[in-house]
Amino acid sequence: MVEPPSLLPEANGLAGNGQAPRLERRIRYAFADRRFLAMLGGRNAGSFFFISGRGKIIRALAGFLHETIMLILSGDPDLIEIVSLTFRVSGIALLFSSLVGIPLGVFLGLRRFRGRRLLISLLYTGMGFPPVVIGLLVYMLLSRSGPLGTIQSEIIPRLFTPSAMVMAQTIISFPLVAGFTMAAVMGVDQQLRQQISALGATGYQTARTVLMEARTGVIVSVIAGFGSIISEVGAVMLVGGNIDHKTRVLTTAIVLETRKGNFELASSLGIILLSLSFLVNLAMMLLQGRSFDE
């Protein structure tokens, strides 16, 4: 194997002004590029004697990915804390939104009453409401000058706490859970409802039977609600404040660590968030009966 010279004549000429070590590192990088391309079986590897941009990029990406994976596998305490808080906040918010959204979706899907169209329009509007606006509304409600901020009660959450983040995420996911549940219930065959009513079933029994028939769509609504809050950043940033060891979740931590230049931790959080999003989409495809071949 050809070893790079310790110092080229060009470097000897620069020894006086302190630039020789820098040039020597460049030469060693050039030889590393040449050996790397030769191992890959690349043609004309000798033409890459001097610094190869492609080799530098490959080496940088490989090293960056290696450091990211090692950080994830090492069980970094900050990483574990951020991930656990993310699951706790999003899980509680999803539970609250499901407890309210699923019954409301079933009610809107089965009942006909005055003002139903207006309520459905408001529900659809909430499905596309900007999360940062919801965060602003929750901030104004919970601030000291807001209507809920002056109430001294343990039930009312306080700003810059996980409880305030749960409140914001519940409002974000609630329209999605209710809207998709209503669509799933309305998609059940009308003749099935008539048969159930003809057999003398009560309203509760009818709703339970229809809900069981539409269970796939209901599960998809829950997954859609989870996907909307696990990837949300604006609302939790406003009401949580992104406080270290207190209200920092995956999305806010990615923003902060990127600004700080801590790309290893930021990329690790990004990989975890992308993995969660992939699992959510995969679950939705499986629940909808779609195969990978479609």
Buried (B, 14 or more C-beta within 10 A) or exposed (E): EEEBEEBBEEBEEBEEEEEBEEBBEEBBBBBBBBBBBEEEEBEEBEEBEEEBEEBEEBBEEEEEEEBBEEBBEEEBEBBEBBBEBBBBBBBBBBEBBBEBBBBBBBBBBBEEEEEEEEBBEEBEEBBEBEBBEBBBBBBBBBBEEBEBBEEEEEEBBBBBBBBBBBBBBBBBBBBBBBBBBBBBBBEBEEEEBEEBEEEEBEEEEBBBBBBEBBEBBBBBBBBBBBBBBBBBBBBBBBBBBBEEEEBBBBBBBBBBBBEEEBBBBBBBBBBBBEEBEEEBEEBBBEBEEEEEEE
